[in-house]
Amino acid sequence: MILTPGQRHDSTQAVALLDGLTFAKGLADRGYAGADFVAYLHERGCEAVIPPHQRAKVQREYDAWLYRERHLVECCFNKLKHFRRIFSRFDKLDRSFLGFVQFACALVWLR
């Protein structure tokens, strides 16, 4: 996990999170449909399963059936938001917040 400021988009850290991992397909939402990130996936030999932006001039093809599996990630975020300390971000320090997020992930995983 990489923690970013609240006003910063998560896609800025996507490449850093994926370094060192191998996979055949990259599933992400429209926020990650930027040309740079899609090109990064193709350079690694991955298929980008990311719907293009609605106003994009070139509508890229993607596997809509496989894209439905992304709901598993959204369900994980929903389970984490059940912890009041996460959804309201009571912690002042980043390391305290990140530590509790990791602890909550472990609790969700153990259920």
N, C-alpha and C positions, 0 to 999 in steps of 0.2 A: 504494500500500500504506500502511496505517496500522497501526502496531504497538501492541498493547494489552498490559497486564500478563497474566500467565499465569492468574490467577484471575478475569479479566474475560471476559465472553462477547463474541464477535465481533459479535453483532447490534447492539450499542450503537453501532458505527461504520458500519453499513450505509447510513444516510441520508447521512452525510458522503461516503461513497464514490460514491454514485449521483448526487449533485448535479452538474448540468451534462451528464449523459448522457441520450440519448434511446433508448428501446427499447420494444418492443410487449409483451414478456412477461418477467416476472421469475421465474427459476427459483431456488429455494433449498430447503434441507432444513427439517425440522420445527422446528429451533431458531429459525427466522425467522418462525414462524407466528403471532406475536403480533398482536393486533388493530391496534395502532398502525402496525406496519410494513406490514401488508396494506392498511390504509386509506391509507397514504402511497402505495403503488403504485397504488391505484385513483384517487387524486386526480390522479396524473400520467397517467392514461389507460392504464395497463398492466394486463394480465391477470396475476394472481398464480398461478403454478404452484407452489404450496407446499402439501403435504399438511397437513391440520389435525392438531392434537395428538390423540392417541388418546382422551383423556378429555374432549375438548371437548364442550360441551353441544350446540353447533350444528356439525354436520359439513359443512364447506364442500366444494363440488365443485372438482376440479382435473383437468387433463389428465394422466392417469397415463402415457400413451404419451410425451408430451413430457418428463415428469419424468425418464424414463430417461436422457435426454441429459445429466443432471447428473453422470453418471459421468466425463465428460471433465474436470471440475474436480477430482474425487477422484483421478483418475489423475495430474493435474498435481501435487497435493500429495504423492502417493506418490513421484513422480520427485524432488521436492525433498527428501524425507526420506531419499533414498539418500546425500545429502551428510551425513557424520557431524557436521560442524560445525553443521548446522541442527537435526538431530533431537535432539542432546544439549545444544544451546545453550551452547557453550563461552565465547562472548563475554560479557564483563561489561557493556559499554556497549550501549545500545539502537542507537546509530548504527552501531556495528561490526556488530552482528547484522543490522540492516536492510540494510546495504551488502552483506554476503555473501549475503543472501537475493536481493537484486536481481541480484548477479553470477551466482548459481546459476540464476535465472530466465533470464538471457541465455544461459547455457550450454545449458539445456534447450531453449530456443527455437532455438538454432543447430544442434542435432542433426538 
